[in-house]
Amino acid sequence: MSSPGSAATKWEYLTAPVLIHSTQAILNNFGRDGWELVTVTTGANPEQLVAWFKRPAQG
């Protein structure tokens, strides 16, 4: 919760498929770009994983 007079953080979000054989490399690449992993869910089928990221909005 923000205090009176302070601006609340605005977020941007990204979803990306995660390949099991290169999970660490994928997550590290997004981390270097400032994205924070929020959660991983299954996609259209149980073998497909989708990563959800957030970072403070630019501007």
C-alpha positions as CSV (number, residue, x, y, z in Angstrom):
1,M,0.0,0.0,0.0
2,S,1.3,3.4,-0.9
3,S,1.4,6.4,1.5
4,P,-0.6,9.5,0.7
5,G,1.1,11.7,-1.9
6,S,3.3,8.9,-3.2
7,A,2.8,7.4,-6.6
8,A,1.9,3.7,-6.8
9,T,4.2,1.5,-8.7
10,K,2.9,0.7,-12.2
11,W,3.7,-2.7,-13.5
12,E,4.1,-4.3,-16.9
13,Y,3.6,-8.0,-17.4
14,L,4.9,-10.7,-19.8
15,T,4.1,-14.3,-20.4
16,A,6.5,-16.6,-22.1
17,P,6.7,-20.4,-22.9
18,V,9.3,-22.2,-20.8
19,L,11.2,-25.2,-22.4
20,I,12.0,-27.8,-19.9
21,H,15.5,-28.5,-21.4
22,S,16.6,-24.8,-21.0
23,T,14.6,-23.4,-18.1
24,Q,17.5,-21.8,-16.3
25,A,18.8,-20.0,-19.4
26,I,15.3,-18.7,-20.2
27,L,14.7,-17.4,-16.7
28,N,18.2,-15.9,-16.4
29,N,17.7,-14.0,-19.7
30,F,14.5,-12.5,-18.6
31,G,16.0,-11.6,-15.2
32,R,18.9,-9.7,-16.9
33,D,16.2,-7.6,-18.7
34,G,14.7,-6.7,-15.3
35,W,11.8,-9.2,-15.3
36,E,10.8,-10.8,-12.0
37,L,9.3,-14.3,-12.2
38,V,5.8,-14.3,-10.6
39,T,4.6,-17.8,-11.3
40,V,4.7,-20.7,-13.7
41,T,1.5,-22.3,-15.0
42,T,0.6,-25.0,-17.5
43,G,-0.4,-23.9,-20.9
44,A,-2.8,-25.4,-23.4
45,N,-1.6,-28.9,-22.4
46,P,0.0,-30.2,-19.2
47,E,3.5,-30.5,-20.9
48,Q,3.6,-26.9,-21.9
49,L,4.7,-24.4,-19.2
50,V,4.1,-20.7,-19.2
51,A,6.1,-18.3,-17.1
52,W,4.5,-15.0,-15.9
53,F,6.8,-12.1,-15.2
54,K,6.5,-8.5,-14.0
55,R,8.7,-5.4,-13.8
56,P,8.1,-1.7,-13.0
57,A,6.7,0.0,-16.1
58,Q,9.1,2.2,-18.0
59,G,7.9,5.8,-17.9
